[in-house]
């Protein structure tokens, strides 16, 4: 009888040990999933923030392009130096040398029968990845040959 | 000796379970904090982006009558006179809210008659060059091109 009790005690201990291991494994699994979900949430949040900033920067550049006489004027309105075609902005969209967002401007003039169309390609990058692109156009009128 | 070992085993298990449960609670707490910070950042982002986009659209749609920058209740006030010349739209900061008010020409701003656009802590306006307006809300900058030089104000 005494021997039988001892065997049951061993079985009971083994069951407790297995239960503990299962509990730890489930906890590890839950932790892994949660950490992945948290990391994903942070990444999506940063992507959304980047896209918001990129859209706003592109819109600002397009408005500057419409307001200025030429691309240099647009760059000056955006806070850059004359002649620059690449600018960096921080998270508050203020020009900064080591800003996260890089804005590039490229101009193409297309002659038409009734004058010239000026097209500006505005692109915003973050960490080398293109976030957003906008191509505003404006009519420049007749260009004299002289 | 054997009895002491038998007593120790359940205590060890209880402690282990306690540690594991504490780890779960800690993870849940961290998740809660993370969710709150992400949610706050998203709300702030949306508010500022929405405010600037709204202001840009308002100026682009209503600058035909000229644009003026005056002194408002708390800093700059953007004044967009209607083309008819009888009324004007005033946009200004008041008690942490950006207000929009349609009033007769040359009336003083009255926040009690204005409509709140959004919650912002700072707002400023300035002309950038001859044909652009620089709007700044909560430190974020937006440019708007104007149809007339110098805002067209007389």
Interface residues (C-beta under 8 A of the other chain):
Chain A: X13 X16 X20 X23 X24 X27 X30 X31 X34 X35 X37 X38 X41 X42 X45 X48 X49 X52 X55 X56 X59 X60 X63 X64 X66 X67 X68 X73 X76 X77 X78 X92 X93 X94
Chain B: X9 X13 X16 X17 X20 X23 X24 X27 X30 X31 X34 X35 X38 X41 X42 X45 X49 X52 X53 X56 X128 X129 X130 X131 X132 X139 X140 X141 X142 X143 X144 X145 X146
